[in-house]
């Protein structure tokens, strides 16, 4: 038996031995995921979502406008080949082996991924190790993914070398696809490593089809003085989970997470776990969740400050707004503090848009839906500004247009709103 097949069978054995995610699992108790068989494709017929690579199936790399490009070494690897599989998983932690023991709640997703994964992409961003390069080397990169099959487990590994500044737009937009209109089950695992002093400004867009089951798991490790900022724009589906675990284990590391979540007659959960393990680390989590109809939206924010993380500075701010119907919104900010010399604050607010703000917007001659859209766009734009703290970058990425279109789809009446 070849080692790749043995690895897949071992992963299935782990799932069989330890079971799927328990309903009482703390991280998933508000929105339990579908059973393991769904993510493994057991008993499911593939309705033929295979597409020719030139049609954009799988991972594809693209430039961003006319921005200057730095060096990107990309390797598309076949997980069915033993040597390529070993290269694909080289240096990655085993499922459930994160510094935070609570991350074990999600380990079954990682085992299911190893059992099914067929291909992956590894990116090394920046100059070659030891090569001379300028201190302000910047790489602009757009990464798009389209599904290759009805049940899939893509893998993405990104290494940003020390001192490199990277701007990355990662897009998963099933609503804009001209192919593969069948429902998709996708269990994505992404691993990001930032070298000392590296910076990654990461815009992620996840717009699944209404009938899709989606689970995206992102794990990031930050080196000394590294800075990671992730802005997420996500819409709901039959089941949609976005989970990020960011490990700040080196002094001076900074992480920011901001998300605009749009759920209309759909489900959407955003889980963020930030792990402070070193002194003078900084983090912020800010989510704005809009839900309408029969939607079920959950935000789980958990920041852990370890005993050695002196002078850590952490913030959490979660906002939930029902925009119609009778949605269920769950906001869960949580701080776990094991050191006295820290600054920490968290909060959550839930409620309709301000009547006063709507009144003043209507005074500009707008109808109610346009007024609501304008207010929400303003809130979302401010959220992204605080995350990236870079107005020229936001303009280059056309975030105003992205927010305007996403909010308009969410607030639109009729069936199209269900994609929001």
C-alpha positions in Angstrom: 0.0 0.0 0.0 1.4 3.4 -0.9 2.0 6.0 1.9 -0.6 8.5 0.5 -3.4 5.9 0.6 -2.2 4.8 4.0 -2.4 8.3 5.3 -5.9 8.7 4.0 -7.0 5.5 5.7 -5.3 6.5 8.9 -7.3 9.7 8.9 -10.6 7.8 8.4 -9.5 5.5 11.3 -9.1 8.6 13.5 -12.6 9.7 12.7 -14.0 6.2 13.3 -12.2 5.9 16.6 -12.8 9.3 18.1 -16.1 10.2 16.4 -17.3 13.4 14.8 -17.8 16.7 16.6 -20.1 16.2 19.6 -23.2 18.3 19.9 -22.0 19.6 23.3 -18.6 20.7 21.9 -18.3 24.3 23.2 -17.1 25.8 19.9 -20.0 24.3 17.9 -22.9 24.1 20.3 -24.9 27.0 18.7 -24.6 25.8 15.1 -23.6 22.1 14.9 -22.0 21.1 11.6 -23.4 18.3 9.3 -22.2 14.8 10.0 -18.8 13.4 9.0 -20.3 11.5 6.0 -21.2 14.8 4.4 -17.6 16.0 4.4 -16.2 12.7 3.3 -18.6 12.3 0.4 -19.8 8.9 1.6 -22.8 7.8 -0.4 -22.9 11.0 -2.4 -23.1 11.1 -6.2 -20.7 13.6 -7.9 -23.0 15.6 -10.2 -20.1 16.5 -12.4 -18.5 19.8 -11.2 -15.2 18.9 -12.8 -13.9 21.8 -14.9 -11.0 22.2 -17.2 -8.1 24.0 -15.4 -8.3 26.8 -18.0 -11.8 27.4 -16.8 -10.4 28.5 -13.4 -11.1 25.3 -11.4 -9.0 25.0 -8.3 -6.5 27.6 -7.2 -5.5 30.3 -9.8 -3.1 33.3 -9.3 -3.8 36.7 -10.7 -2.3 40.2 -10.5 -4.1 43.0 -8.8 -4.6 45.9 -11.2 -1.2 47.4 -12.2 0.4 46.9 -8.8 4.0 46.0 -8.8 4.6 42.2 -8.3 7.2 40.7 -6.0 8.5 37.1 -6.2 5.9 34.3 -5.7 7.0 30.7 -5.8 4.0 28.5 -6.4 3.7 24.7 -6.2 0.5 22.9 -7.2 0.8 19.5 -5.6 -1.0 16.2 -6.0 -2.0 14.7 -2.6 -2.4 11.3 -4.3 1.3 11.1 -5.0 3.4 10.1 -1.9 6.3 12.5 -2.5 4.1 15.4 -3.4 1.8 14.7 -0.4 4.7 14.8 1.9 5.8 18.1 0.5 2.3 19.5 0.7 2.0 18.7 4.5 5.6 19.4 5.4 5.9 21.5 8.6 2.2 21.6 9.3 0.8 20.6 12.7 -1.2 17.4 13.2 -4.9 17.8 13.7 -5.7 18.9 17.2 -2.0 19.8 17.9 -2.5 23.6 18.1 -1.1 25.5 21.1 -4.7 26.1 22.3 -6.1 22.8 23.6 -9.6 24.0 22.9 -8.8 23.9 19.2 -9.3 20.2 19.4 -13.0 20.8 19.0 -12.3 21.3 15.3 -9.8 18.4 14.9 -12.5 16.1 13.2 -12.7 18.6 10.3 -8.9 18.3 9.9 -9.0 14.5 9.9 -11.8 14.5 7.3 -9.7 16.9 5.2 -6.7 14.6 5.3 -8.9 11.7 4.3 -10.3 13.4 1.2 -7.7 16.0 0.1 -6.7 15.5 -3.6 -4.6 18.6 -4.3 -3.1 21.7 -2.7 -1.1 24.8 -3.3 2.0 26.0 -1.5 3.1 29.6 -1.9 6.4 31.1 -0.8 6.1 34.9 -1.0 9.2 37.1 -1.3 12.8 36.6 -2.3 14.6 33.4 -1.8 16.0 32.8 1.7 19.3 34.6 2.2 18.9 36.7 -1.0 19.4 40.5 -0.9 16.2 42.4 -1.1 14.9 45.8 -0.2 13.4 46.3 3.3 10.1 47.4 1.7 9.6 44.6 -0.8 5.8 44.3 -1.5 3.9 41.5 -3.2 0.4 42.1 -4.5 -1.5 38.9 -5.2 -5.0 37.7 -6.0 -5.8 34.1 -5.4 -9.1 32.6 -6.7 -10.6 29.3 -6.0 -13.3 27.4 -7.8 -14.4 23.9 -6.8 -13.1 20.9 -8.8 -15.7 18.4 -7.5 -19.0 18.3 -5.6 -17.2 17.2 -2.4 -13.7 18.5 -1.9 -11.0 19.3 0.6 -8.6 21.9 -0.8 -5.3 22.8 1.0 -3.5 26.1 0.9 -0.1 26.8 2.5 1.4 30.3 2.4 4.8 31.4 3.7 5.6 35.1 3.8 9.3 35.5 4.2 10.9 37.8 6.8 10.6 41.5 6.2 8.2 41.0 3.2 5.0 43.0 2.9 2.2 41.1 1.1 -1.3 42.2 0.0 -3.5 39.1 -0.7 -7.0 39.0 -2.0 -8.5 35.5 -1.7 -11.8 34.9 -3.4 -14.3 32.1 -3.2 -17.2 33.4 -5.2 -19.7 30.7 -6.2 -22.3 33.2 -7.0 -20.3 34.7 -9.8 -19.4 31.3 -11.3 -20.6 30.3 -14.8 -19.9 26.6 -14.2 -20.6 24.0 -11.4 -24.1 25.2 -10.3 -24.6 22.0 -8.3 -24.4 22.1 -4.5 -20.9 21.8 -3.2 -19.4 20.5 0.0 -16.0 22.1 0.7 -13.7 21.6 3.7 -10.8 24.0 3.2 -7.7 24.1 5.3 -5.3 27.0 5.0 -2.0 27.5 6.8 -0.2 30.8 6.9 3.3 31.4 8.3 4.7 35.0 8.6 8.4 35.4 9.1 10.0 38.0 11.5 8.8 41.5 10.6 6.6 40.2 7.7 3.2 41.8 7.0 0.1 40.2 5.4 -3.0 42.3 4.6 -5.5 39.6 3.7 -8.9 40.3 2.2 -11.0 37.1 2.0 -14.3 36.9 0.1 -16.5 33.8 0.7 -19.8 33.8 -1.2 -21.1 30.2 -1.5 -24.2 29.0 -3.3 -27.4 28.8 -1.2 -27.3 25.0 -1.0 -23.5 24.7 -0.3 -22.0 23.3 2.9 -18.7 25.2 3.4 -16.1 25.0 6.2 -13.0 27.2 5.9 -10.3 26.7 8.6 -7.4 29.1 8.6 -4.3 28.7 10.9 -1.8 31.5 11.1 1.6 31.6 13.0 3.3 35.0 13.4 7.0 35.5 13.8 8.6 38.3 15.9 7.2 41.7 15.0 5.0 40.2 12.3 1.6 41.8 11.5 -1.4 40.0 10.1 -4.7 41.7 9.2 -7.6 39.7 7.9 -10.8 41.3 6.5 -13.6 38.8 5.7 -16.6 39.4 3.6 -18.9 36.3 3.9 -22.4 35.4 3.0 -24.6 32.5 4.3 -25.5 29.2 2.8 -27.0 25.9 3.9 -24.0 25.5 6.3 -21.2 28.0 6.3 -18.3 28.1 8.8 -15.4 30.4 8.8 -12.8 29.6 11.5 -9.5 31.3 12.1 -6.9 30.4 14.7 -4.0 32.9 15.0 -0.9 32.1 17.1 1.0 35.1 18.4 3.9 33.2 20.0 6.6 35.7 19.2 7.2 39.1 20.9 5.7 42.1 19.2 3.3 40.2 16.9 0.1 42.0 15.9 -3.1 40.4 14.6 -6.4 42.1 13.5 -9.6 40.4 12.4 -12.6 42.1 10.9 -15.6 40.6 9.3 -18.8 41.6 7.6 -21.2 38.7 7.8 -24.4 38.6 5.7 -27.0 35.9 6.3 -30.5 35.9 4.8 -32.6 32.7 5.3 -29.2 30.9 5.6 -26.6 29.9 8.2 -23.3 31.5 8.9 -20.8 31.1 11.7 -17.5 33.0 12.3 -15.1 31.6 14.9 -11.9 33.5 15.7 -9.3 32.3 18.3 -6.4 34.5 19.0 -3.6 33.0 21.1 -1.2 35.4 22.9 1.8 33.5 24.0 4.5 36.2 24.1 5.0 39.7 25.5 3.9 42.9 23.9 1.5 41.2 21.4 -1.6 43.0 20.2 -4.8 41.8 18.7 -8.3 43.0 17.7 -11.5 41.3 16.6 -14.4 43.2 15.2 -17.4 41.6 13.5 -20.6 43.1 12.0 -23.3 40.5 11.4 -26.5 41.2 9.5 -29.2 38.6 9.5 -32.7 38.4 8.0 -35.6 36.0 7.5 -35.0 32.7 9.2 -31.2 33.1 9.2 -29.0 31.7 12.0 -25.8 33.6 12.5 -23.2 33.0 15.2 -20.0 34.9 16.1 -17.6 33.2 18.4 -14.6 35.4 19.5 -12.1 33.9 21.9 -8.8 35.5 22.9 -6.4 33.7 25.2 -3.5 35.6 27.0 -1.0 33.1 28.3 1.0 33.6 31.6 4.1 34.8 29.7 2.2 37.4 27.6 3.1 40.5 29.6 1.8 43.9 28.2 -0.6 42.2 25.8 -3.2 44.5 24.3 -6.5 42.9 23.1 -9.8 44.2 21.9 -13.1 42.5 20.8 -16.2 44.2 19.4 -19.1 42.3 18.0 -22.3 43.9 16.5 -25.4 42.1 15.4 -28.2 43.7 13.4 -31.4 42.0 12.3 -32.5 43.4 9.0 -35.9 41.7 8.6 -37.9 38.6 9.5 -37.0 36.7 12.7 -33.4 35.7 12.5 -31.4 34.2 15.3 -28.1 36.0 16.1 -25.6 34.7 18.7 -22.7 36.9 19.7 -20.1 35.4 22.0 -17.1 37.6 23.0 -14.7 35.8 25.4 -11.4 36.7 27.0 -9.2 34.1 28.8 -6.5 36.0 30.8 -3.7 34.4 32.7 -1.5 37.5 33.2 -2.0 40.6 35.3 -0.1 43.2 33.1 -2.4 43.4 30.2 -5.0 45.7 28.6 -8.2 44.0 27.5 -11.7 45.0 26.5 -14.6 43.2 24.9 -18.2 43.9 24.1 -21.2 42.8 22.1 -24.3 44.8 20.9 -27.4 43.5 19.2 -30.3 45.6 17.9 -31.9 47.3 14.9 -30.4 50.2 13.1 -30.8 53.5 14.9 -34.1 55.2 14.1 -32.3 58.6 14.3 -29.7 57.5 11.7 -32.5 56.2 9.4 -34.4 59.5 9.8 -31.4 61.6 8.8 -30.7 59.3 5.9 -34.3 59.6 4.7 -34.0 63.4 4.8 -31.6 63.1 1.9 -34.4 61.8 -0.3 -33.6 58.1 0.1 -36.2 55.3 0.4 -35.9 53.1 3.5 -33.9 50.3 1.9 -31.4 52.7 0.3 -31.1 54.5 3.7 -30.4 51.2 5.5 -27.9 50.2 2.8 -26.1 53.5 3.1 -25.8 53.2 6.9 -24.6 49.6 6.8 -22.0 50.4 4.1 -20.7 53.2 6.3 -20.4 50.8 9.3 -18.7 48.1 7.2 -16.3 50.6 5.6 -15.2 51.9 9.0 -14.7 48.3 10.1 -12.3 47.6 7.2 -10.5 50.9 7.7 -9.8 50.0 11.3 -8.6 46.6 10.3 -6.2 47.6 7.5 -5.5 51.2 8.6 -4.6 52.0 5.0 -6.9 54.2 2.9 -4.9 53.9 -0.3 -5.0 50.1 0.0 -8.8 50.1 0.4 -9.1 52.2 -2.7 -6.8 49.9 -4.7 -8.9 46.9 -3.6 -12.2 48.7 -4.5 -13.7 47.8 -1.1 -16.4 50.5 -1.5 -17.8 48.7 -4.5 -17.5 45.3 -2.9 -19.4 46.4 0.2 -22.0 48.3 -1.8 -22.8 45.2 -3.9 -22.8 42.8 -1.0 -25.1 44.9 1.2 -27.4 45.5 -1.7 -27.7 41.8 -2.3 -28.4 41.1 1.3 -31.1 43.8 1.6 -32.8 43.0 -1.7 -36.2 41.5 -1.4 -37.1 38.1 -2.9 -35.1 34.9 -3.5 -31.8 36.6 -4.3 -31.6 37.7 -0.7 -31.2 34.1 0.3 -27.7 34.1 -1.0 -26.7 36.8 1.5 
